[in-house]
Amino acid sequence: MKFYDYSQIKAAADCVAVARDFLGLQLSPEGRCAATWRGGANPESVSINRDGWHDFGTEESGSVIDLVARVRCSGNLAEAQELLGNYLHLSPTMATKAGCIESGERYDKLIAAGYHEVKRYNYTDAAGVLVNQVVRLEHPTQKKEFLQCTPRGWGLRDVIPPLYNLPMLRSSSWALLVEGEKDADNLIAFNLPATTVCGGAKKWRDEYTQEFDDKDVAILPDNDDAGRAHARLIAHKLVARARVKSVRIVPTSSAPKGDVSDFFAEGRTWDDVAALIAAAPALTAAELADAVDDYNIEEAKAANSVPFRNFTPTVQEQPGGRKKTIKSPRQINKLIDDVNRRFLGFPRKVGEKLFDHDRDTRRIVYVERQTAFFAWIQRKSGQLIEWSREEGCVTKEELFEGVFAAARRYEAISHVPDWPRRDDVYYAYSELPKPDPEHKYFEKLVSFFEPVNDCYRVLLKAMITAPLFYIRGVPRPVWIVDSVDGAGSGKTKLVEAIAELYGAAPISTNENEIKKQYTDLVKRVVSSAGRQSRILLLDNVTGSFTCPELADMATKTDISGRPAYGSGEEVRPNNLVYVITANSANVDNDIASRAYYVYVRRPAYSVNWLRDLFDYIREYRLNILVDLIDILEHHRPFGLPPVTRCPEFETMILQTHCRDTDEYSNVIKLITQDKAETNVEEERAKQVEEVLRYHLIEVQSVPRINPDTDRVFIRSEVLEAWLKRENAFKDDRNIVQTVRNLANVGLLQTIDKKVRRYPWRGNPRSGVLWNPPCSGNEEIITIGRIGSGKIGVVIEI
């Protein structure tokens, strides 16, 4: 078969002349004709000009080659190309084109080197129209070579090759999948629905899987590690789609690299192959779970069998028998792909730092600098690095930056699971064990501690579970751990034990750092080590604790800051659980409103208690966590509306550890009670209301002010004078704003949330409006300074 260059045909051919003189179509003066090739009779349905044609009946268009293929060649483009080349008296060629995979020059060189063309394998679409060909060339002493082409020239260009023997495959209820066209043809000779992939199994495309829907599939692999890995990979893809009837992998020839063609050459028949297929079990998804890993490992072994180079060496013969190595630069994306193939997708990136997970040692190794990167390549591959500085070759600096930019990025590395599992975390743990039916590992961990009562035991279980649970943007509680036995009750050890369960120490801070060195704290939080922590511990809080910085951090979706070492800004999802250990402390409303409380007693004395606790966690860490995951996955919500400010956590975690709705109601009541008792702002709001009520009654006026019914605007200077006498406000620099804040969050309901200045017109003054809920008066009384600094009712003029 002769091939002619597509662009040469297009330049030489006039589609009108070809239609009239070569195809014999009856054209009108306007270039119109009937679509006789599809049985059309309308003489106006097709328009033809020099460059091509358009069928108005089917809305199809094309070139002169497409027209000849339809009219004369039943859609076969290769045949049409040959007919036109002969008709136009063109020279057969396989012209090169930038970007083509093969060239005519390569074909000619192989022929000149003693190769001969054995066969051309046709890949057609479902209608039998040629899409591409694979050209097989053999040599008496050299390995066979394969070239690819389309009807328009060498290389596949933009063509997506179909599966081999597609028309027969589509019409069959079963399929045989082999690695090469020769094997497929030997089976097709028996009228069997055999197919393969252009370029071999490595060129499998995901869209091929749908061609095997509702079919029984037998894969006949080559007898080598690569062939078996390819077979398992394709079987995995077919089974994962869940539409194939069955998939079997059926080895045939036992010869090294042997295939089904070798099997027939050994004197076996199709009946023997059929018997092997009948005896092979259908594969399940579980049996193929590691297929991708197996395939990638074989690919890595092959890639690491040669040095790592930024060039492709080609040896050329020189005059006098000398040989010269030509170094052709490799494109940077090819080098990045080579790194990924050699090292199974590593290095990857956590935050803004590259890392490797060593398969043998299970260690996480950070690759932070260019020199470390190339040392890592040499150590992992066991090969030399051959690096050229010739013009056009990628530099080491460029490759390092390219790998860094292309690396898959994770927000954290975790040696323990999450629930639900997160796509943005790299999980470095081994296979998880099965949960215990009675969840004994988790229950034993809980037994190391002494919650004050059963409700606090439920809250303790929820607190242990809290670091496991993260859904982006979903609020979680701040935990306050206190003890009825005071200091030395193991509160901090409880938090450290939970952190140990999740594989990383807590990020410990104190009141001074979080208030005065907040930026330094954030640096630790966004660092690579900090990203592995799941708990932020504010330890040993006493007295009245107010911390807007902690409340703000706890409610953020992401935490961003400049890392301690490096440049730029780093961002991490806020998956931290915030824990405060307290000694009978009171907290502000921002914290109290989203807090869950755990009260514990001092554990029963044992000299080995602490060692036994941490030894137990280290030995049974994954058992404890899979127990927890099993509990969470089998929980059914009670169907009650959530009460706290963390509704999803309340429903999905807190309810999980309650035996029934009665216990759940008791726990919620306990949380509410603890909030009221420890909320310093709630106490302050009560004190403000009592002070203001007392002073309003004491104001000398006619008639006297009734604080239960009268609306009174209290100017700022009066408000400050009344409240400064109280110890609770002695360190407050802005008493008026504090009172307004208490009103805004609903703790001080007698103060209006909106009114801040009065009267409405004239000369408005700053202050707050006492507005009792049962007030029936529209009139507003103003309290301010009147003569000689005395406080009384101001008469507005």
Summary of the structure (lengths in Angstrom):
residues: 797
radius of gyration: 39.6
end to end distance: 110.0
largest distance: 125.1
contacts: 2404
relative contact order: 0.05
helix: 40%
strand: 20%
